[in-house]
Amino acid sequence: MEKALSELAVLLNGTIIGDANALITGVNSLDEAQSGDISFFANPKYGEKLANTKASAILVKPGTAGAGKNLLVVQDPYAAFGTLLEHFYGQPHPQAGIHPLAFIGENALVSPEASIYPHVYVGPRSEIAKDVILYPGVVIDCDVTIGEGTVLYPNVTVYRGCIIGKRVTLHAGVVIGGDGFGFALPGQENRKIPQVGIAQIDDDVEIGANTTIDRATLGRTWIQRGVKIDNLVQIAHNVVIGTNSIIVAQVGISGSTKIGESVMIAGQAGVVGHINIGDHAMIAAKAGIHKDIPPGQICAGFPQQPYREWRRTVATLPKLPGMRNNITALSRRIEVLEKIIKEKEGKKANP
């Protein structure tokens, strides 16, 4: 593909500084870009890379200077970069149809405009809408609904009765609707509590490889519109995650916790069950969340603290050995002083 910079400016609603006729054939990083590539610059600390890049054009924020460079000025260079990646390298839509080696259960409704690869299993009474893509090894249990434009990559499993919305992306190995971890008399009989609810994934959600989202004990586990979940995340029964939230890799969220809208949870954080995380809250990596978080608060640490308090705590930790030595020395001095005082008091009492 070859595009003039002026054409990309129209696509991105941007403004050109430099040669509008420069030809663009690909997208690359500032370090690796060559003639014909377009790159992006969003962080001032990489100014040297901007000056030295061989890219034929660079996406930049308003007010960015780049002497001798062709600049395409947009409000958000990184978002525009993503648009160009899709424009230049977007995956072609596979041919619609059901492969002869796929299995379609009794009374299942599969749109003729869906693409069903070999070795896909679609259970009885499930509904697959148009433009859905099911890659090899996908297993759809009975009574599942999958909305238009959704893509399930190899070896995704969706258990019975679950609902998958439109334009959802489930990467390889995702499991939707496995049993929630519910047992009576834990550590004694470990008696299983039946998990009879469902998992519901709303429109425009993306879920990374090998993430698991358990079905509800009753009702639903609910991942709302626009949520993005990384690889290797565990979401337990009856959790609700609000719209446009971000969950990074290796996070674990325990049962019945409610996550608000536009919440960001960084990698390896753990969240206990039956708490509420307010809208726009942020949780730092490896945090241990054991109680509610108000809307807009940033938390970190294990156990959790407001972010500024946690920073002070962490800054103190390297000083603890020295502080311990000082306290020990002061304790000895106090003992010596107390001994001297007692001796003086003894002399006064016995002149």
Protein Blocks (a to p, Z undefined) as FASTA:
>chain_A
ZZdfklmmmmnopacedjfkbccfbdcdfklpcehiacddfbfklmmmmmmpcbfbdcdd
ehiacehiacdddfblmlmmmmmmmmmmoccdddedddfkbccdehiacdfkbccdehia
cdehiacdehiacdehiacdehiacdehiacdehiacdehiacdehiacdehiaehiacd
ddehehilopacddfbdcdddehiacdehiacdddfbhcadddehiacdehiacdehiac
dehiacdehiacdehiacdehiacdehiacdehiacdehiacdehiacfbdcdehiaced
jddddfklmmmmmmmmmmmmmmmmmmmmmmmmmmmmmmmmmmmmmmmmmZZ
